[in-house]
Amino acid sequence: MDANEVLKQYAAGKRNFRQADLKGISLIKANLREADFTGANLRNSDLSNSDLGDANLNWVNMRGAKINGANLRGTKMPDGRIHNDQLNSAHYALKFCQLL
């Protein structure tokens, strides 16, 4: 699935992207509030400045993902926080993210 398809489905009301293979996808400045990405592959994706507020990122592969400037307020992650084993090698800047 490419970025245009994700955005088109989201605009049509779809919020379930569980287990989706979105490796390397570019969703810069995308509005993805309340989307469910549980178990999805977002490896090497670019979610910079996107709105992921109240999204579900439980067990998402985000290795190498860029999320600087993203809104993560209310975003569900394992145990409600970012785990080093999930995002250990991600290129992200949490100081620019809006967390809980």
N, C-alpha and C positions, 0 to 999 in steps of 0.2 A: 504494500500500500504506500503510495507516495503522499507528499504533503497536501497536494490539491484534493486528493480523495478524502484524507482525514478532515480537512477543513470543510469540504462539501457535506460530508456525513454529519459533522458536528453542527453545521448550520441547519441541517434538516432535523435536528433534535437527537441524533444518536450520541450517547455518552459512554457506551460500552466498547472499549478498545482492549479488553482483556486478552492477554496472550498474543497481541498483535506484533508482527515483526516490523518494527519501524526503525531498524538499524540505519544510522546515518541520515535520518530525516532532518530537514531544516524547517522548523516551525518558529522562526524568530518573530516576536511580537504577536504570536497567535493567542486568541482567547480560547482557552480550553478549560474554563472553570467547571468544576464538578465532573470532569471526565474520569472514567475508571480505566486505568492502565495496568491493573493488577497483573503481574507476571509478564508484562510486555517487554520487548527488547528495544530499548532506546539507546543502545550502545552507539557511541560516537555521534549522537544527535545534537542538534543545536536548538535549544529552547530559550535562548537568551531573550530577556525582556518579555517573555510570554506570561500570560496569566494562568497559572495552574492552581489558583485558589480553590480550596475544598476538593481538589482532585484526589484520586486514590492511586498512589505510587507504590503500594505494598509489593515487595518482591520484584520490582522492576530492575532490569539490568541497565544501569546508567554509567557503566564504565566508559570513560572518555567523553561523557556528555558535557555540554556547556549549558549552564543554567544561570549565568551571571545576569543580574537585573531581573530575574523572574520573581513573580509574586507566588510564594509558597504558603501564604497564610491559610491555615486550616488544612493543608495538604496532609493526607494520611500516609505515613511511612511506617515501616516495622517498628513497633513499640512506641509510635508517636514521635520518633526522632530519626535523624540520619545516622545510619550505622556505617562505620569505617569499612566493614566487609562488603557493603553494597556500593559505596561511592569512593572507595580507597584511591583509585587512580583517575577519578573524574577531574576535568579541568573546570572548576567552578569557583565562584567567589561569593561565599555566604554573606559577606559583609554587605553585599548589594541586594540580597534576597530578603523578602519580608517573611519571616517565620512566625510561628505561633506566639 
